[in-house]
Amino acid sequence: MDYKSLVASVISAVQQEENPFAVFSRLLTLDGILKKEDALKTLGFKEKAIYKLLSENKTGMNDISLFIFHHNNKIEVRDGEAVLDKNDQLAAKFKFSKKYWTKICQDSTRRIDDEGKLALHLLKAKTNLNSVIDNIEFYLSHMAPIIYYVDEKVYSNFDYLSNLFTKRRRDQDKFLFPFLKTHALEQWSKEDIIFICFLDYLLSSGLQTRAEEFNGQQITITKLEKYLIEKHKTYLKMGVAEMDADFSSLSLLEKTEVLNREFKILSKNKIIYRDINGISLQKREAYLDALKLADSNIEVTKLQEMLCQRFNIKFNDDESYIRGIREYLAENIQNLRAAFLKLLEGELFLLTDAAHSDMAFSRFFSNIGQLLSLDKAKEYQKIIDLNPKNYFCYVVPGKNMLAKLPKLLVANINMAVTTRMLYNSWHYMPANFLNENLKMDKRDFYFSAVMADIANLDKYHHAGHVKMSINNTIRIPRSIRIHNKEYQALMDVRLMRQGDEEFSLSNLRVSFLYLHYLQILCQSLVNLVEEMKIDDFSLEQMSKELYSDQFDNLKGRLNK
């Protein structure tokens, strides 16, 4: 069931509910799937006030009818039953006090006016407003989806909610950025002013991924101030805050600048990852101690035993691991692809067991010899012009999939994942060359992923996840060094799990552990190809036939 089907089922279910607060609550949380504290972040000023009164059973005279809509992935309350657009669905109605409603509407208007004035004052101080708009548009064009709310208005680059920019020449006036660039600040709506001001300052406070922390939430300048103060307190507790003075007394710009510097300090001392709610797309910055990876001794022992028994590779530290991997690959130079894939498969299969995952897979690059040659010649334009088939992905099913699913289905699933990941890798590559003045206007790209993430409730939006009921995921990207350049997100490790059992922090920690060794494996292959000058080396693309053979080999090994 995808997101829209879920919403429709909840709307149908509440038709038998008579209590207005119960109706509101069930629609708000999608019948308990969303946590209440997360769902409440979507509500506008009017809806928050009504929710509070309904929770206290204070509906007054009940002399008017109000209507609850599910609009742009959130709840809205209006005094008319007209549907506004394709993303608007009438869900329920209830009786309410006209006096209360009038007061709520007046208060809502006043609050949005106040926030608009604050944002307008900040934007008027900008010397080049068009540069601000261009910067925000650039970031939002090349990053994962955002869904912001300013009271009843939505701002998003996500699929059916998208209303920020378009490459089409027609209906440009329906999209935000073309409008803003051709109209004076005084002609912008209060909501537009708040949105631009909010993002301008937020993007100054750290990585562009910070913008995703407000997905599925109402945004105001007041809320941004509180966010920056709370984030500073969090960093202070971790011992990385750079100032002892009263942070709250700083200007908004000064707060963002301090927080940006603190984030960079924190990045050196902690593993920063994102905790993602897949249904609301809300994302939260979270932290792990890089020196305290749980169960590391147990899992390292398992890896040592596997590599020793199957490949005669013995190691007890990184240095001996690197040496052992390099020697094994060099000894099998005539069949280097097969040797590499056997190691990759063995380590990924161990990871599926360690993290209780249905599958594990890793993105990488296929035509390694060509990439090395192009990089050495600084032919960066040719690198970003390479099509997705020049990239690589290898999927390994876990014991659960091997036991429960037929070979053909597993092979088809693996190929579907592989095909998608080739496109993802192609999408990331141009971000490695943003300072090289290359021609990128004819192809899309995303900023290279640099932070790990762990997601739950992930089976409602992504088409592949919906089809396969993939509800829980882990992704950890890593760079590969080629000559003197770090290619961000050229490889990664990803885990997927069906069902409602979420990946734990222990699962995430063990994934980081295995990624450490997998990155060394991939880097060792690149280094060996460079050292041996194998300019035509390439990892053959996976196929259903190759995945079918993999299935038989894994099953056979398990049955021994």
Wavefront OBJ file of the C-alpha trace (Angstrom):
o trace
v 0.000 0.000 0.000
v 1.477 3.348 -1.025
v 1.023 6.650 0.807
v -2.047 7.829 -1.104
v -3.771 4.476 -0.610
v -2.976 4.621 3.096
v -4.529 8.091 3.386
v -7.637 6.932 1.519
v -8.025 3.937 3.833
v -7.769 6.121 6.955
v -10.315 8.612 5.587
v -12.681 5.724 4.915
v -12.126 4.291 8.389
v -12.947 7.525 10.258
v -16.341 7.911 8.599
v -17.812 5.743 11.355
v -16.168 7.819 14.097
v -18.423 10.339 15.882
v -15.959 12.011 18.258
v -14.336 15.017 16.471
v -11.118 14.721 18.460
v -10.827 11.022 17.633
v -11.399 11.795 13.947
v -8.790 14.560 13.985
v -6.263 12.399 15.851
v -6.687 9.382 13.586
v -6.327 11.483 10.447
v -3.364 13.333 11.919
v -1.402 10.187 12.804
v -2.742 8.061 9.931
v -4.370 5.754 12.451
v -1.356 5.604 14.721
v 1.335 4.976 12.112
v 2.903 8.381 12.782
v 3.957 9.391 16.268
v 1.743 12.169 17.592
v 4.670 14.465 18.389
v 5.897 14.194 14.791
v 2.462 14.573 13.228
v 1.701 17.713 15.255
v 4.662 19.445 13.581
v 2.675 19.615 10.333
v -0.212 21.634 11.760
v -0.774 25.287 10.919
v -1.767 27.915 13.468
v -5.527 27.286 13.112
v -5.214 23.515 13.238
v -3.052 23.596 16.367
v -5.599 25.759 18.163
v -8.499 23.534 17.107
v -6.647 20.366 18.068
v -6.062 21.777 21.557
v -9.716 22.772 22.020
v -10.976 19.423 20.734
v -8.621 17.591 23.095
v -10.193 19.567 25.958
v -13.709 18.982 24.585
v -14.215 22.741 24.193
v -16.215 23.163 20.994
v -18.468 25.975 22.252
v -21.928 26.616 20.786
v -21.535 24.181 17.874
v -23.268 26.678 15.583
v -21.119 26.170 12.454
v -19.736 23.206 10.520
v -16.013 22.904 9.954
v -14.420 20.553 7.450
v -11.240 18.523 7.846
v -9.176 18.026 4.706
v -6.074 16.015 3.995
v -4.204 18.504 1.835
v -0.574 18.343 0.687
v 0.186 15.522 3.138
v -1.193 17.333 6.191
v -4.452 18.165 7.955
v -6.246 21.435 7.223
v -9.474 22.758 8.728
v -11.684 25.089 6.688
v -15.221 26.477 6.910
v -16.129 25.446 3.365
v -16.214 22.034 1.736
v -14.773 23.001 -1.660
v -11.770 20.906 -2.720
v -8.836 23.117 -3.732
v -6.691 20.907 -5.983
v -5.645 17.346 -6.841
v -3.794 16.959 -3.514
v -6.865 17.942 -1.470
v -9.332 15.424 -0.019
v -12.347 16.109 2.166
v -12.028 13.754 5.113
v -14.640 14.709 7.727
v -16.729 17.491 9.216
v -17.712 18.486 12.748
v -19.661 21.118 14.646
v -17.790 23.994 16.256
v -18.251 27.434 17.778
v -18.398 30.277 15.250
v -17.028 32.619 17.922
v -14.056 30.346 18.584
v -13.438 29.877 14.865
v -13.438 33.630 14.184
v -10.970 34.221 17.014
v -8.716 31.375 15.825
v -8.636 32.778 12.280
v -7.792 36.262 13.565
v -4.991 34.926 15.748
v -3.622 32.880 12.851
v -3.557 35.922 10.564
v -1.806 37.988 13.220
v 0.864 35.366 13.827
v 1.662 34.895 10.139
v 1.791 38.696 9.781
v 4.282 38.939 12.647
v 6.497 36.209 11.195
v 6.286 37.802 7.756
v 7.406 41.186 9.093
v 10.360 39.607 10.877
v 11.446 37.753 7.736
v 10.914 40.829 5.551
v 13.165 42.894 7.803
v 15.931 40.297 7.495
v 15.632 39.974 3.714
v 15.637 43.734 3.156
v 19.117 43.787 4.660
v 20.397 41.525 1.867
v 22.458 43.399 -0.715
v 21.750 40.908 -3.508
v 18.412 39.172 -3.125
v 18.660 37.451 -6.516
v 21.858 35.779 -5.359
v 20.007 34.486 -2.282
v 17.243 33.058 -4.492
v 19.736 31.483 -6.910
v 21.650 29.865 -4.057
v 18.527 28.332 -2.522
v 17.277 27.156 -5.912
v 20.640 25.527 -6.643
v 20.629 23.603 -3.380
v 17.019 22.462 -3.653
v 17.536 21.406 -7.276
v 20.266 18.950 -6.320
v 19.260 17.476 -2.982
v 16.743 15.009 -1.612
v 13.091 16.078 -1.268
v 11.929 18.747 1.139
v 8.349 19.389 2.236
v 7.908 22.622 4.198
v 4.748 24.270 5.456
v 4.209 27.945 6.167
v 0.783 27.827 7.780
v -1.489 26.438 5.025
v 1.013 26.818 2.181
v 3.337 24.017 1.054
v 6.824 24.380 -0.439
v 8.286 21.240 -1.937
v 10.483 19.672 -4.598
v 8.878 16.273 -3.917
v 7.014 14.456 -6.672
v 3.309 15.391 -6.719
v 3.828 18.276 -4.253
v 6.518 19.944 -6.368
v 5.903 23.671 -6.808
v 9.338 25.308 -6.668
v 10.867 25.095 -10.132
v 10.399 23.457 -13.507
v 12.421 23.003 -16.663
v 9.338 23.475 -18.791
v 8.783 26.861 -20.385
v 5.030 26.679 -20.036
v 3.220 27.388 -16.743
v 6.370 28.936 -15.227
v 4.151 31.296 -13.248
v 2.840 28.352 -11.232
v 6.261 27.692 -9.734
v 7.904 29.676 -6.972
v 11.405 30.517 -8.188
v 10.426 31.841 -11.639
v 7.902 34.090 -9.866
v 10.335 35.368 -7.242
v 12.965 36.240 -9.838
v 10.546 38.414 -11.799
v 8.754 40.175 -8.949
v 9.905 42.681 -6.366
v 10.144 41.645 -2.722
v 7.083 43.781 -1.917
v 5.014 41.603 -4.269
v 5.898 38.344 -2.542
v 3.415 36.733 -0.195
v 4.222 36.650 3.512
v 4.602 32.886 3.260
v 7.111 33.183 0.395
v 9.144 35.720 2.361
v 9.255 33.419 5.387
v 10.261 30.416 3.259
v 13.162 32.178 1.524
v 14.417 33.863 4.686
v 14.220 30.622 6.663
v 16.224 28.635 4.103
v 18.765 31.379 3.527
v 19.801 31.327 7.182
v 19.344 27.595 7.717
v 21.640 26.684 4.818
v 24.320 28.898 6.376
v 24.402 26.742 9.506
v 25.870 23.507 8.122
v 25.515 20.957 5.332
v 22.641 21.359 2.879
v 21.161 18.182 4.372
v 20.261 20.292 7.398
v 17.345 21.594 5.302
v 15.856 18.087 5.405
v 15.564 18.227 9.198
v 12.433 20.354 8.773
v 10.672 18.023 6.353
v 6.984 17.655 7.091
v 7.042 20.591 9.500
v 5.797 24.132 9.848
v 8.588 26.695 9.522
v 8.864 30.209 10.963
v 11.778 32.478 11.795
v 10.912 32.091 15.482
v 11.168 28.321 15.104
v 14.536 28.661 13.364
v 15.886 30.729 16.272
v 14.780 28.037 18.738
v 16.278 25.300 16.562
v 19.679 26.992 16.417
v 19.723 27.530 20.179
v 18.776 23.910 20.888
v 21.328 22.596 18.394
v 24.025 24.702 20.075
v 23.030 23.243 23.455
v 23.332 19.747 21.988
v 26.814 20.478 20.673
v 27.746 22.080 23.992
v 26.846 18.861 25.829
v 29.172 17.012 23.453
v 32.003 19.370 24.305
v 32.356 20.946 20.882
v 30.747 24.368 21.377
v 33.258 27.067 20.473
v 32.007 29.890 22.681
v 31.100 30.432 26.326
v 29.156 33.661 25.779
v 25.370 33.750 25.667
v 24.596 32.145 22.308
v 20.969 33.294 22.415
v 22.085 36.935 22.425
v 23.752 36.625 19.017
v 22.081 37.789 15.831
v 20.482 35.163 13.606
v 23.384 35.352 11.159
v 25.943 35.026 13.947
v 24.120 31.978 15.317
v 24.272 30.235 11.939
v 27.978 31.018 11.544
v 28.840 29.680 14.997
v 26.763 26.554 14.461
v 28.428 25.916 11.108
v 31.861 25.957 12.734
v 30.655 23.747 15.577
v 29.250 21.217 13.101
v 32.657 20.925 11.422
v 34.322 20.315 14.789
v 31.718 17.712 15.712
v 32.204 15.927 12.376
v 35.794 15.167 13.331
v 34.869 13.633 16.685
v 31.554 11.893 16.093
v 29.830 9.789 13.465
v 26.926 11.969 12.362
v 24.000 10.170 10.792
v 20.350 10.876 10.106
v 17.343 9.147 11.597
v 14.629 9.210 8.910
v 10.872 8.774 9.104
v 10.174 7.402 5.640
v 6.487 8.270 5.561
v 6.713 11.919 6.654
v 10.300 12.374 5.335
v 11.193 14.034 8.641
v 14.932 13.665 9.280
v 16.836 14.100 12.525
v 20.565 14.603 13.038
v 21.942 11.951 15.392
v 25.365 10.887 16.639
v 27.506 7.840 17.341
v 30.846 7.626 19.110
v 33.339 6.519 16.472
v 35.390 4.726 19.125
v 32.535 2.641 20.511
v 31.222 0.412 17.733
v 29.183 -2.291 19.490
v 30.019 -5.993 19.074
v 33.148 -5.127 17.097
v 35.287 -7.900 18.568
v 32.696 -10.580 17.818
v 32.131 -9.442 14.243
v 35.819 -8.932 13.505
v 36.420 -12.492 14.689
v 33.714 -13.760 12.303
v 35.299 -11.823 9.448
v 38.757 -13.164 10.340
v 37.454 -16.745 10.362
v 35.642 -16.387 7.032
v 38.593 -14.799 5.240
v 41.020 -17.350 6.663
v 38.892 -20.404 5.851
v 37.787 -19.377 2.358
v 40.656 -17.219 1.104
v 43.605 -17.975 3.405
v 43.710 -14.284 4.322
v 44.898 -13.711 7.885
v 44.770 -10.355 9.629
v 44.655 -8.824 13.103
v 44.676 -5.105 12.278
v 44.082 -2.744 9.362
v 47.649 -3.000 8.107
v 47.581 -6.791 7.879
v 44.059 -6.703 6.388
v 45.186 -4.322 3.628
v 48.239 -6.475 2.971
v 46.215 -9.701 2.915
v 43.563 -8.310 0.557
v 46.177 -6.907 -1.805
v 48.150 -10.155 -1.910
v 45.024 -12.212 -2.610
v 43.902 -9.927 -5.434
v 47.423 -9.845 -6.912
v 47.688 -13.638 -6.803
v 44.434 -13.817 -8.777
v 45.293 -11.061 -11.229
v 44.261 -13.203 -14.206
v 40.760 -13.512 -12.786
v 40.664 -10.293 -10.808
v 36.948 -9.612 -11.222
v 35.950 -13.013 -9.819
v 38.429 -12.728 -6.949
v 37.104 -9.303 -5.974
v 33.453 -10.378 -6.164
v 34.080 -13.447 -4.006
v 35.515 -11.219 -1.291
v 32.734 -8.663 -1.699
v 30.067 -11.352 -1.551
v 31.593 -13.007 1.508
v 31.759 -9.784 3.511
v 28.292 -8.562 2.481
v 26.761 -11.935 3.343
v 28.332 -11.801 6.799
v 26.864 -8.315 7.194
v 23.330 -9.505 6.364
v 23.631 -11.987 9.208
v 25.225 -9.551 11.656
v 22.580 -6.856 11.034
v 19.640 -9.265 10.574
v 19.033 -7.807 7.137
v 17.080 -9.319 4.245
v 19.729 -8.073 1.835
v 22.922 -6.057 1.672
v 24.418 -4.361 -1.349
v 27.186 -2.039 -2.348
v 27.453 0.566 -5.096
v 30.786 1.011 -6.831
v 32.269 1.763 -10.261
v 32.468 -0.689 -13.145
v 34.976 0.732 -15.644
v 37.711 1.359 -13.100
v 40.542 1.381 -15.637
v 38.775 4.031 -17.693
v 38.020 6.155 -14.623
v 41.673 6.054 -13.585
v 42.790 7.106 -17.063
v 40.268 9.930 -17.342
v 41.085 11.251 -13.890
v 44.817 11.171 -14.579
v 44.242 13.208 -17.747
v 41.857 15.505 -15.851
v 39.130 14.711 -18.383
v 36.439 15.506 -15.840
v 33.800 16.401 -18.419
v 34.125 12.927 -19.932
v 33.759 11.386 -16.478
v 30.430 13.061 -15.749
v 29.245 12.276 -19.286
v 29.658 8.527 -18.708
v 26.272 6.792 -18.647
v 24.922 4.732 -15.704
v 26.185 1.454 -17.194
v 29.714 2.530 -16.275
v 28.819 2.162 -12.589
v 28.394 -1.021 -10.582
v 26.229 -2.536 -7.871
v 26.384 -5.925 -6.201
v 23.443 -7.285 -4.200
v 23.657 -10.172 -1.741
v 20.480 -11.752 -0.291
v 20.447 -12.738 3.358
v 19.521 -16.109 4.809
v 15.859 -15.128 5.134
v 15.478 -14.346 1.423
v 17.405 -17.444 0.416
v 15.163 -19.635 2.558
v 11.771 -18.122 1.754
v 11.903 -16.877 -1.836
v 12.416 -18.757 -5.120
v 15.597 -18.214 -7.098
v 13.984 -16.386 -10.015
v 12.241 -13.881 -7.735
v 15.449 -13.182 -5.802
v 17.356 -12.685 -9.061
v 14.672 -10.280 -10.311
v 14.728 -8.318 -7.044
v 18.518 -8.117 -7.156
v 18.424 -6.824 -10.727
v 15.781 -4.209 -9.880
v 17.959 -2.940 -7.033
v 21.092 -3.025 -9.187
v 19.506 -1.043 -12.020
v 18.290 1.639 -9.631
v 21.662 1.905 -7.905
v 23.519 2.423 -11.207
v 21.323 5.459 -11.761
v 21.944 6.678 -8.195
v 25.708 6.465 -8.675
v 25.478 8.337 -11.979
v 23.386 10.973 -10.217
v 26.056 11.567 -7.554
v 29.154 11.874 -9.753
v 28.915 15.532 -10.966
v 28.933 16.871 -7.408
v 32.610 15.884 -7.247
v 33.383 18.555 -9.842
v 31.357 21.585 -8.802
v 34.456 23.794 -8.895
v 35.647 22.630 -12.317
v 33.339 24.777 -14.477
v 31.916 21.773 -16.344
v 28.807 21.644 -18.506
v 26.069 20.119 -16.377
v 22.987 21.786 -17.809
v 21.972 18.707 -19.826
v 21.848 16.229 -16.950
v 20.431 16.039 -13.446
v 22.581 15.404 -10.417
v 22.374 15.227 -6.636
v 24.923 16.334 -4.092
v 27.063 13.335 -3.160
v 25.782 11.598 -0.051
v 28.217 12.059 2.825
v 26.144 11.125 5.892
v 24.813 7.738 6.893
v 21.116 7.294 7.500
v 18.769 4.804 9.095
v 15.125 4.867 8.006
v 11.866 3.296 9.116
v 8.328 3.434 7.678
v 10.027 3.545 4.289
v 7.530 1.521 2.236
v 5.010 4.238 1.365
v 6.646 6.658 -1.121
v 9.497 4.986 -3.011
v 8.010 2.846 -5.803
v 10.516 0.025 -5.368
v 10.046 -0.044 -1.606
v 6.253 -0.063 -1.997
v 6.393 -3.005 -4.398
v 8.756 -5.044 -2.213
v 7.428 -3.831 1.188
v 10.902 -2.588 2.135
v 10.146 -0.776 5.379
v 13.564 -0.329 6.968
v 16.880 0.722 5.444
v 20.439 1.648 6.321
v 22.746 3.566 3.978
v 26.377 4.486 4.641
v 28.319 6.232 1.848
v 32.093 6.394 1.539
v 34.609 7.999 -0.776
v 37.271 6.317 -2.909
v 40.594 8.034 -3.525
v 41.750 8.189 -7.129
v 45.153 9.796 -7.529
v 44.856 12.973 -5.460
v 41.082 13.275 -5.535
v 38.457 11.938 -3.137
v 35.425 10.751 -5.095
v 32.597 11.245 -2.610
v 29.958 8.492 -2.399
v 31.632 6.431 -5.123
v 30.865 3.408 -2.972
v 28.492 2.651 -0.144
v 26.828 -0.107 1.842
v 23.057 -0.425 2.071
v 20.815 -2.772 4.011
v 17.113 -3.469 3.578
v 14.602 -5.239 5.775
v 10.929 -6.025 5.290
v 8.359 -5.948 8.094
v 7.875 -3.671 11.074
v 11.047 -4.505 13.022
v 13.237 -1.414 12.740
v 16.993 -1.470 12.378
v 18.602 -0.790 15.747
v 21.617 1.310 16.647
v 23.471 -1.959 17.106
v 22.630 -2.852 13.488
v 23.882 0.554 12.378
v 27.115 0.237 14.345
v 27.912 -3.170 12.901
v 27.192 -1.793 9.424
v 29.795 0.913 10.004
v 32.233 -1.777 11.086
v 31.779 -3.859 7.936
v 31.822 -0.752 5.760
v 35.302 -0.010 7.075
v 36.583 -3.285 5.632
v 34.513 -3.069 2.460
v 35.873 0.388 1.687
v 39.419 -0.931 2.082
v 38.528 -3.791 -0.279
v 37.236 -1.419 -2.967
v 40.156 0.973 -2.531
v 42.597 -1.945 -2.756
v 41.092 -2.999 -6.085
v 41.435 0.537 -7.477
v 45.026 0.786 -6.238
v 45.979 -2.567 -7.757
v 44.438 -1.744 -11.143
v 46.404 1.525 -11.119
v 49.641 -0.136 -10.019
v 49.391 -2.936 -12.593
v 48.277 -0.489 -15.307
v 45.238 -2.573 -16.279
v 43.678 0.228 -18.294
v 40.864 -1.930 -19.658
v 39.807 -3.401 -16.296
v 36.065 -3.393 -15.731
v 33.632 -5.168 -13.443
v 31.134 -6.946 -15.674
v 27.585 -5.772 -15.099
v 25.409 -8.135 -13.091
v 22.558 -9.999 -14.789
v 19.693 -12.274 -13.794
v 21.821 -15.231 -14.832
v 24.741 -14.170 -12.658
v 22.431 -13.524 -9.707
v 20.843 -16.950 -10.238
v 24.304 -18.523 -10.045
v 24.993 -16.492 -6.912
v 21.758 -17.805 -5.358
v 22.790 -21.421 -6.025
v 26.275 -20.867 -4.608
v 24.990 -19.225 -1.422
v 22.335 -21.901 -0.875
v 24.911 -24.610 -1.461
v 27.292 -23.069 1.054
v 24.520 -22.812 3.659
v 23.504 -26.441 3.169
v 27.008 -27.801 3.768
l 1 2 3 4 5 6 7 8 9 10 11 12 13 14 15 16 17 18 19 20 21 22 23 24 25 26 27 28 29 30 31 32 33 34 35 36 37 38 39 40 41 42 43 44 45 46 47 48 49 50 51 52 53 54 55 56 57 58 59 60 61 62 63 64 65 66 67 68 69 70 71 72 73 74 75 76 77 78 79 80 81 82 83 84 85 86 87 88 89 90 91 92 93 94 95 96 97 98 99 100 101 102 103 104 105 106 107 108 109 110 111 112 113 114 115 116 117 118 119 120 121 122 123 124 125 126 127 128 129 130 131 132 133 134 135 136 137 138 139 140 141 142 143 144 145 146 147 148 149 150 151 152 153 154 155 156 157 158 159 160 161 162 163 164 165 166 167 168 169 170 171 172 173 174 175 176 177 178 179 180 181 182 183 184 185 186 187 188 189 190 191 192 193 194 195 196 197 198 199 200 201 202 203 204 205 206 207 208 209 210 211 212 213 214 215 216 217 218 219 220 221 222 223 224 225 226 227 228 229 230 231 232 233 234 235 236 237 238 239 240 241 242 243 244 245 246 247 248 249 250 251 252 253 254 255 256 257 258 259 260 261 262 263 264 265 266 267 268 269 270 271 272 273 274 275 276 277 278 279 280 281 282 283 284 285 286 287 288 289 290 291 292 293 294 295 296 297 298 299 300 301 302 303 304 305 306 307 308 309 310 311 312 313 314 315 316 317 318 319 320 321 322 323 324 325 326 327 328 329 330 331 332 333 334 335 336 337 338 339 340 341 342 343 344 345 346 347 348 349 350 351 352 353 354 355 356 357 358 359 360 361 362 363 364 365 366 367 368 369 370 371 372 373 374 375 376 377 378 379 380 381 382 383 384 385 386 387 388 389 390 391 392 393 394 395 396 397 398 399 400 401 402 403 404 405 406 407 408 409 410 411 412 413 414 415 416 417 418 419 420 421 422 423 424 425 426 427 428 429 430 431 432 433 434 435 436 437 438 439 440 441 442 443 444 445 446 447 448 449 450 451 452 453 454 455 456 457 458 459 460 461 462 463 464 465 466 467 468 469 470 471 472 473 474 475 476 477 478 479 480 481 482 483 484 485 486 487 488 489 490 491 492 493 494 495 496 497 498 499 500 501 502 503 504 505 506 507 508 509 510 511 512 513 514 515 516 517 518 519 520 521 522 523 524 525 526 527 528 529 530 531 532 533 534 535 536 537 538 539 540 541 542 543 544 545 546 547 548 549 550 551 552 553 554 555 556 557 558 559 560
